[in-house]
Amino acid sequence: MNFYFIKKPSLLRDGIQELLKRRFNGSHIICCNQFNHEEINEASIILIDVNEALTKLADLERLHNEGIKIVLWIEELASQEAKPLFKLGLEGYLYYDIDEDTLVQALKFIQEGKRYVSPFLGGMLIDVYRETHVKKPNPPLDLLSRREWEVLQLLVKGYNNVQIADELFLSDKTVKNYVSSILHKLHVPDRTNAVIKALKKQWLYL
C-alpha cells in the first residue's frame, strides 16, 4: 500500500510517518509539502492536511472520482472553511488528537473501502449534510429491523443510550445490543459514522 502524506514539515508529521512505517510494514510512505501529480496518482491512500486540501479542491475531487482514497487531516475544530471538503464525501476525516491504535484502525477501515469520521468532527459533517440534503427520509427498510430504525433515528437526534432506553421503554443493555447490531449491519465503526451514513444516504433526517 502506498501512503502519500501532504503536510508541512513538523514533529507531528515525522511521528506519523514513523508510525505508518512501523504499523504498515512493507508499505511505501511519501511525505511532502504539496502535490506532486506524478507521485500522487500512484497513491493508495492520500492523507492531506486541511490547509493544503483547501487549495486543491479541484484536484481532490478528480482523484476522488478516480477511486483514490483521500483522508483529510484536520487540526482546528473551528475550521468552518473546510465545509467544501466535507461536501466531497471523502473516505476519511481525522482529527489530529487521535491515538495510535485508533489511527491505524481508521486507516485499515478506509483501506477496506469503508469510511471513517472522527467523532470530534462528526458535528461539523452532520451540519453539512443537514444543509445540503433534502430532508425527505428514504430508508431501506429491509436493512434494519423496525426497532433498529427507531434507535438509529434517536442516535441521529443526538440521544445517548440512557435517553434512548427511556424514550423506547427499553433497558440500557437492550439499547446497547441494538446499537451494536446497527453498527454491524451498516459496516461502520461507531455511532458517529452510523449517523453520518444515515444522513448522507438520506435514510433519516434531523
Buried (B, 14 or more C-beta within 10 A) or exposed (E): BBBBBBBEEEEBBEEBBEBBBEBBEEBBBBBBEEBEEEEBEEBBBBBBBBBBBBEBEEBBBEBBEEEBBBBBBBBEBEBEEBBEBBBBBBBBBBBBEBEEEBBBBBBBBBBEEBBBBBBBBBEBBBBBBEEEEEEEBEBEEEEBBEBBBBBBBBBBBEBEBEEBBEBBEBEEEBBBEBBEBBBEBBBBBBBBBBBBBBBBBBBBBE
